Amino acid sequence: MSFVIYDLTFLAIFTIAIVWFLIAKRKNLEREGIVFLYKTKIGLKVIDYLGTKHKKVLKILSYVIVVSGYVLMATMIYLLINLIFIFSQRDLVQIIKVPPLMPLIPYLPSLFKIEWLPPLYFTYWIIILAVVAIVHEGAHGIYSRYNKIKVKSTGFGFLGPLLAFFVEPDEKQMKKSKIFPQLTILGAGVFANIIASIFFFLIMWLFFSMAYTPAGALFNTYSFSMVPVAGLSNITIENEQLQIDGINATQVMINGKSYFMWDGHIELLEEYEEGYMKVYQDLPAVREKMKGAIIQINDKKIMSHDDIREEIRKHKIGDEISVTTKDDDEILNYDIVLGESYDEEGVPVIGVGVLISESSGIRGIMLKMMNAFRDPSLKYEPKGGSDFIEFIYFLLWWIVLINIGVALFNILPIGITDGGRFWYLSVLGITKSEKIAGISYKIVTWIILAIFALLMVYWGIGII
């Protein structure tokens, strides 16, 4: 049975339990707008102990927290400006798919059909919510106590069946304290999320190295050449056609060698006098439309691209070999007649290659994070084929990603985040004027909201 069934069952049970709790504890709930708060004393002793018994460490970290707050705020503003460029390009919007103001909800990758993200189950979501919130809010509480500000309560916030955690410092005491202590309290949550992301990244790295093993060689392109446009004046277009990556391509002859060129590129030849055109070498892989990861050649199990080269070079050009690939869970078999390398005379090849992604922006950051401790040219599988191993790995992956995301969003200088007050206090500290600080706070908030509105417009245009 698919894990989705268990996950949706857990979602239903959890929702029923939350509704029951709200009804049973309705006399103890406090309402703030559309949110209901249930206040407790859970964790106050731990917060008090950590905030009052380790002052030397907390004092040193307080400077790191404030400096990192400014660095992260500048980083987030830079990323936000870059998002304008990213969302203004329709092809990139088609890749990202998610609207810029979309809250992170369970099954978000599935809802938007984002294949480059792992699944986000409700089980993941509720565990991650607890980790992120406890770390973030706990850090606020610890630095409140370090700065001798009373923590009145901890508790849960409810927006329907949605759950959040909070720590409630005494706001009056906090506003009366000096600027630097307030900055440390505000920045502590963001800093804690960054530390948590580093911690869980190291756990994920260790877990991956222990629980996964190479199980094949990936390829994401067929062998190709970059041919100077100036050298295409004598190109001969043949009649044979096929599809490469879903795009129509036609066989062409260049300097006596056979290639396949996308039809769109052929149409552009007359418009360009310089530069390069990508042409695919006429080799077995492209003709057979091979896909997936190569896991076996003849009787030899393949664990790397070195294994492929070693096995192929046991044969001659024109020899027939059996190649087995795995595409998701589908096993595919190909009978391949080895071709000759276009770069090394007399060397037999299949005609596949690997392009290491150099994507920039949000997608690039996530891909680099995903591949930081794994060879992107290899296919990995959990040892023993256990689905539970993949469940744990992707849970850790999401914990890392969401901790970073929460930290960056919360340091944005807008009214609803810690960064808004952080900005206000910073300007106040520089100008000594509450009026100037208040005006700058409103201006920067409206500018950022306008950027988000623009991003939503770009997203709508790109999706449509």
C-alpha positions in Angstrom: 0.0 0.0 0.0 1.3 3.5 -0.9 2.5 5.6 2.0 0.2 8.3 0.8 -2.8 6.3 2.2 -1.2 6.1 5.6 -0.3 9.8 5.5 -3.8 10.9 4.5 -5.2 8.7 7.3 -2.9 10.4 9.8 -4.0 13.8 8.5 -7.6 12.9 9.1 -6.9 11.6 12.6 -4.8 14.6 13.4 -7.5 17.0 12.2 -10.1 15.2 14.3 -7.8 15.3 17.4 -7.2 19.1 17.0 -10.9 19.8 16.6 -11.7 17.7 19.7 -8.9 19.5 21.6 -10.3 22.9 20.6 -13.8 22.0 21.8 -12.6 20.4 25.0 -10.3 23.3 25.9 -12.5 26.1 24.5 -12.7 27.8 28.0 -8.9 28.1 28.1 -8.5 29.5 24.6 -7.7 33.2 23.9 -8.7 34.7 20.6 -6.4 37.1 18.7 -8.2 37.9 15.4 -8.8 34.6 13.6 -6.2 32.7 15.6 -6.9 30.9 18.9 -4.1 30.6 21.5 -3.7 28.0 24.1 -1.2 29.1 26.7 0.8 26.8 28.9 3.9 26.7 31.1 5.5 23.9 29.1 9.2 24.4 28.6 9.5 27.5 30.8 11.9 25.8 33.2 14.2 24.7 30.4 14.1 28.2 28.9 14.8 29.8 32.3 17.7 27.4 32.9 19.3 27.9 29.5 18.8 31.7 29.6 20.2 32.2 33.1 22.9 29.5 33.6 25.0 29.9 30.5 25.4 33.7 30.3 29.0 33.7 29.1 28.2 31.6 26.0 25.0 33.6 25.3 26.9 36.9 25.6 29.4 35.8 22.9 26.7 34.4 20.7 24.6 37.6 21.0 27.2 39.5 18.9 27.2 36.7 16.3 23.4 36.7 16.3 23.1 40.4 15.5 25.8 40.4 12.8 24.3 37.3 11.2 20.9 39.0 11.3 22.2 41.9 9.2 24.0 39.5 6.8 20.9 37.3 6.4 18.7 40.4 5.9 21.0 41.7 3.1 21.1 38.2 1.6 17.3 37.9 1.6 16.9 41.4 0.0 19.4 40.4 -2.6 17.6 37.1 -3.3 14.2 39.0 -3.5 15.6 41.4 -6.1 17.0 38.4 -8.1 13.5 36.8 -8.0 12.2 39.7 -10.0 14.6 38.7 -12.8 13.8 35.0 -12.4 10.0 35.4 -12.4 10.1 37.8 -15.4 11.3 34.8 -17.5 8.4 32.6 -18.5 10.6 29.5 -19.0 11.9 29.7 -15.4 8.4 30.2 -14.0 7.4 27.0 -15.8 10.2 25.2 -13.9 9.6 26.8 -10.5 5.8 26.6 -10.8 5.0 27.6 -7.2 3.7 31.2 -6.7 6.1 33.4 -4.6 3.5 34.0 -1.9 2.4 30.3 -1.6 2.6 29.1 2.0 4.4 25.8 2.5 1.6 23.1 2.7 1.7 19.3 2.6 1.9 17.8 -0.9 2.9 21.1 -2.4 5.4 19.5 -4.9 2.7 17.1 -6.0 0.0 19.8 -6.3 2.3 21.8 -8.6 3.9 18.8 -10.2 7.5 19.9 -9.3 9.5 16.8 -10.2 12.8 18.2 -8.9 11.6 18.3 -5.3 11.0 15.3 -3.1 7.5 14.5 -1.7 6.3 16.6 1.2 3.9 14.4 3.2 1.7 15.7 6.0 3.7 13.5 8.4 6.9 15.4 7.3 5.1 18.7 7.6 3.9 18.2 11.2 7.3 16.9 12.3 9.2 19.8 10.6 6.7 22.3 12.0 7.5 21.1 15.5 11.3 21.2 14.9 11.4 24.6 13.2 9.0 26.3 15.7 10.5 24.8 18.9 14.0 25.9 17.7 12.9 29.3 16.6 10.6 30.2 19.5 12.8 28.5 22.1 15.7 30.8 21.0 13.5 33.8 21.5 12.6 32.7 25.0 16.2 31.9 26.0 17.5 35.3 24.9 14.5 37.0 26.6 15.5 35.4 29.9 19.2 36.1 29.3 18.2 39.8 29.0 16.1 39.6 32.1 12.8 39.8 30.3 10.1 37.6 31.7 8.7 34.8 29.5 5.0 34.7 30.4 4.0 31.5 28.7 4.5 29.1 25.9 1.8 27.5 23.9 0.0 26.6 20.7 -1.7 28.7 18.1 -4.6 27.3 16.1 -5.9 28.6 12.7 -8.6 26.0 12.1 -6.8 22.6 12.1 -3.4 24.3 11.5 -1.0 24.3 14.4 1.8 26.6 15.4 4.0 27.1 18.5 4.8 30.3 20.3 6.8 31.7 23.2 5.4 34.9 24.9 7.9 37.3 26.3 6.7 40.3 28.3 6.3 42.9 25.6 6.3 45.8 27.9 9.6 44.8 29.5 11.1 44.1 26.0 10.2 47.6 24.7 11.7 49.2 27.7 15.0 47.4 27.3 17.9 48.8 25.2 18.2 48.3 21.5 20.9 45.7 21.4 19.2 43.2 23.8 16.0 43.6 21.6 18.0 42.8 18.5 19.5 39.7 20.0 16.0 38.5 21.0 14.6 39.1 17.6 17.6 37.7 15.8 17.9 34.6 18.0 15.1 32.7 16.3 16.5 33.2 12.9 20.0 32.3 14.0 18.7 29.2 15.7 17.0 28.0 12.5 20.3 28.4 10.6 22.2 26.4 13.3 19.5 23.8 13.1 19.8 23.5 9.4 23.5 23.0 9.7 23.0 20.4 12.4 20.4 18.4 10.4 22.5 18.8 7.2 25.4 17.0 8.9 23.0 14.3 10.2 21.6 13.9 6.6 25.1 13.6 5.3 26.0 10.9 7.8 22.7 9.1 7.2 23.2 9.1 3.5 26.7 7.8 3.6 25.6 4.9 5.9 22.2 4.1 4.3 22.7 4.5 0.5 24.9 2.8 -2.0 25.7 3.6 -5.7 23.3 1.5 -8.0 24.0 2.8 -11.5 25.4 5.5 -13.7 23.1 8.4 -14.6 23.1 10.2 -17.9 21.2 13.4 -18.7 22.3 14.0 -22.3 23.3 12.2 -25.4 26.7 12.8 -26.8 26.8 16.1 -28.7 29.1 18.6 -30.4 29.1 22.4 -30.4 29.7 23.3 -34.0 30.7 26.8 -35.2 27.9 28.4 -37.2 30.5 29.7 -39.7 31.3 26.1 -40.4 27.7 25.1 -41.2 27.6 26.7 -44.7 28.1 23.3 -46.3 25.6 21.4 -44.1 23.6 18.7 -45.8 20.1 18.1 -44.5 18.9 14.5 -44.7 15.4 13.0 -44.6 15.6 11.0 -41.4 14.0 12.5 -38.3 13.5 11.6 -34.6 12.7 13.3 -31.3 15.3 14.3 -28.8 14.0 15.4 -25.4 10.6 15.7 -26.9 11.8 18.1 -29.7 11.8 17.2 -33.3 15.3 16.8 -34.8 16.5 16.1 -38.3 19.6 14.2 -39.5 22.3 16.5 -41.0 25.7 15.8 -42.5 28.6 18.1 -41.4 32.1 17.6 -42.7 31.2 14.0 -43.6 29.8 13.1 -40.2 26.2 12.4 -39.3 24.5 14.4 -36.6 20.9 15.3 -35.5 20.0 18.9 -35.1 16.8 20.3 -33.6 14.5 21.6 -36.3 14.3 25.0 -34.6 18.0 25.4 -34.8 18.0 24.5 -38.5 15.5 27.4 -39.1 17.8 29.8 -37.3 20.9 29.0 -39.4 20.3 31.8 -41.8 19.9 34.4 -39.0 23.3 33.8 -37.4 26.8 34.4 -38.8 28.8 33.6 -35.6 28.5 31.5 -32.5 27.9 27.8 -32.0 25.1 25.4 -32.6 24.4 22.2 -30.6 24.2 19.1 -32.6 23.8 15.5 -31.4 26.2 12.9 -32.6 24.5 10.1 -34.5 25.2 7.3 -32.0 23.2 4.3 -30.7 21.8 6.0 -27.5 20.1 8.8 -29.3 18.6 6.5 -31.9 17.3 4.1 -29.3 16.1 7.0 -27.2 17.7 5.5 -24.1 16.6 6.9 -20.8 17.1 6.2 -17.1 20.2 5.1 -15.2 22.5 2.4 -16.7 22.5 -0.4 -14.2 23.9 -3.3 -16.2 25.8 -4.0 -19.5 25.6 -7.6 -20.5 26.2 -9.5 -17.2 28.2 -6.7 -15.6 26.5 -4.6 -12.9 27.3 -0.9 -13.4 28.1 1.3 -10.5 29.9 4.2 -12.2 30.8 5.7 -15.6 34.2 4.2 -15.2 32.4 0.8 -15.2 30.7 1.7 -18.4 33.9 2.7 -20.2 35.7 -0.4 -18.8 33.0 -2.8 -20.0 32.5 -1.2 -23.4 36.2 -1.2 -24.2 36.2 -4.9 -24.0 34.3 -4.8 -27.3 34.8 -3.5 -30.8 32.9 -1.0 -32.8 29.9 -2.8 -34.4 29.6 -5.3 -31.6 26.2 -5.8 -30.1 25.8 -5.4 -26.3 22.8 -5.6 -24.0 22.2 -2.4 -21.9 19.8 -2.4 -18.9 18.6 0.9 -17.5 16.3 1.9 -14.6 13.9 4.8 -15.1 12.2 5.5 -11.8 10.9 2.0 -11.0 10.8 0.8 -14.7 13.5 -1.6 -16.0 14.3 -1.1 -19.6 16.4 -3.3 -21.9 18.3 -2.2 -25.1 20.2 -4.1 -27.6 22.9 -1.7 -28.7 25.3 -1.9 -31.6 28.4 0.1 -30.5 29.3 3.2 -32.4 32.6 5.0 -32.9 33.5 8.0 -30.7 33.5 11.3 -32.6 36.5 12.5 -30.5 38.7 9.4 -30.3 39.1 7.3 -33.5 38.6 3.6 -33.0 37.0 3.9 -29.6 33.6 2.2 -29.2 30.8 4.2 -27.4 27.1 4.1 -26.6 26.7 7.9 -26.9 25.6 9.2 -23.5 27.0 11.9 -21.2 26.5 13.8 -18.0 26.0 17.6 -17.7 26.5 18.9 -14.2 23.8 21.5 -13.5 25.1 25.0 -12.9 21.6 26.4 -12.2 21.5 29.6 -10.3 18.9 31.1 -8.0 16.6 29.1 -5.7 16.6 26.0 -7.8 20.4 26.0 -8.1 20.9 26.4 -4.4 18.6 23.5 -3.7 20.3 21.3 -6.3 23.7 22.1 -5.0 22.6 21.3 -1.5 21.1 18.1 -2.6 24.3 17.0 -4.4 26.8 18.3 -1.8 27.7 14.8 -0.6 26.7 12.7 -3.6 28.1 12.3 -7.0 25.5 13.8 -9.4 26.5 11.3 -12.1 25.5 8.3 -10.1 22.2 6.8 -9.2 21.9 5.9 -5.5 19.5 3.5 -3.8 18.8 2.7 -0.2 20.6 -0.4 1.1 18.2 -3.3 1.1 15.7 -1.3 -1.0 14.0 0.0 2.2 11.3 2.7 1.6 11.8 3.7 5.3 15.4 4.8 4.5 14.0 7.1 1.8 11.3 8.4 4.2 14.0 9.4 6.7 16.3 10.9 4.2 13.7 13.1 2.6 12.4 14.1 6.0 16.0 15.3 6.9 16.2 17.1 3.6 13.0 19.0 4.2 14.0 19.9 7.7 17.2 21.5 6.4 15.5 23.3 3.6 12.6 24.7 5.6 14.8 25.8 8.5 16.7 27.9 6.0 13.5 29.2 4.4 12.0 30.2 7.7 15.2 32.0 8.7 15.4 33.9 5.5 11.7 34.8 5.4 11.6 35.9 9.1 14.5 38.3 8.7 12.8 40.2 5.8 12.1 43.8 7.0 8.3 43.7 6.8 5.7 44.2 9.5 4.7 40.6 10.2 8.3 39.2 10.7 11.1 39.5 13.2 13.0 41.4 10.5 10.5 44.2 10.6 11.2 45.1 14.2 14.9 44.4 13.6 15.0 47.0 10.9 13.0 49.5 12.9 15.4 49.2 15.9 18.5 49.4 13.7 17.3 52.7 12.1 16.3 54.0 15.5 19.8 53.2 16.9 21.4 55.1 14.0 19.1 58.1 13.8 17.8 58.3 17.5 14.5 59.3 16.0 11.4 57.2 16.4 9.7 59.2 13.6 12.4 58.4 11.1 12.6 54.8 12.2 8.8 54.4 11.9 8.7 56.0 8.4 11.6 53.9 7.1 9.9 50.8 8.5 6.7 51.6 6.6 8.5 52.5 3.4 10.6 49.3 3.3 7.6 47.2 4.2 5.6 48.6 1.3 8.5 48.3 -1.1 8.9 44.6 -0.3 5.1 44.0 -0.5 5.1 45.7 -3.9 7.9 43.4 -5.0 5.9 40.4 -3.9 2.9 41.8 -5.8 5.0 42.2 -8.9 6.3 38.6 -8.5 2.7 37.4 -8.3 1.9 39.2 -11.6 5.0 37.8 -13.3 4.1 34.3 -12.0 0.5 34.6 -13.3 1.7 35.7 -16.7 4.3 32.9 -16.8 1.9 30.2 -15.8 -0.8 31.3 -18.2 
